[in-house]
Amino acid sequence: MAFKHYVSFSLVFLATASIFLANEAQAHAGVNNNNDLCCKSDYPALCRSLIKGQTNPFGAAQTVVNHLIMETQRAKKHVARFGSSQSQVIGICQDSYDDALDNLHTCLGNLKGNDKGSFNSNLSAALSDFEVCNDGFNELGESSPVKDVNSLLENIADTGLYLESLVH
Ligand SMILES: *[C@@H]1O[C@H](CO)[C@@H](O)[C@H](O)[C@H]1NC(C)=O
């Protein structure tokens, strides 16, 4: 009798324990693969701050491009403060921000139209627009007053490209 009780207790315990372990495993898998879109991005902290827990890559990519549009508009205003009398590169940066904005608006359309190839090339084009601005200063041996701003913009663009790669 006592032995039987012992056996059934063990079986119940084992069954409960394996259900618990299975749930744990699922929970961990969920955190790594499903719920946190950012864990494999190049800039996970930046990515998380941009998408704020969104789990749908499509919506997340859209959010990131919208942020990038806002930040590019801010960068354009910011660079205007330095004035083209300070450096001829300021004008180049303003043009490249305008070009980036065009490319980013196109990107939003590409995303809606499920055109991954065009999304990638338009977002990559925006990314190189930010580089054009920095290269302009480098070529003249001037230090860029918008170096950090451009790095941030490039990292946001990189995050958008990564999130889009998760859309199926
Ligand atoms: C941007 O996307 C459009 C389609 O909307 C495509 O025709 C164009 O080639 C893309 N631009 C670049 C720079 O890749």
The ligand as a Tripos MOL2 file, in Angstrom:
@<TRIPOS>MOLECULE
LIG
   14    14     1     0     0
SMALL
NO_CHARGES

@<TRIPOS>ATOM
      1 C1         13.0360   52.3880  -54.5900 C.3       1 LIG1
      2 O1         11.8450   51.7030  -54.8220 O.3       1 LIG1
      3 C2         11.3090   51.8650  -56.1140 C.3       1 LIG1
      4 C3          9.9730   51.1720  -56.1380 C.3       1 LIG1
      5 O2          9.0870   51.8910  -55.2900 O.3       1 LIG1
      6 C4         12.2610   51.2770  -57.1210 C.3       1 LIG1
      7 O3         11.7540   51.4120  -58.4120 O.3       1 LIG1
      8 C5         13.5850   52.0030  -56.9980 C.3       1 LIG1
      9 O4         14.5170   51.3830  -57.8490 O.3       1 LIG1
     10 C6         14.1070   51.9740  -55.5810 C.3       1 LIG1
     11 N1         15.1970   52.9190  -55.4700 N.am      1 LIG1
     12 C7         16.4360   52.5250  -55.2340 C.2       1 LIG1
     13 C8         17.4310   53.6020  -55.0080 C.3       1 LIG1
     14 O5         16.7550   51.3680  -55.1850 O.2       1 LIG1
@<TRIPOS>BOND
     1     1     2 1
     2     1    10 1
     3     2     3 1
     4     3     4 1
     5     3     6 1
     6     4     5 1
     7     6     7 1
     8     6     8 1
     9     8     9 1
    10     8    10 1
    11    10    11 1
    12    11    12 1
    13    12    13 1
    14    12    14 2
@<TRIPOS>SUBSTRUCTURE
     1 LIG1         1 GROUP 0 **** ****
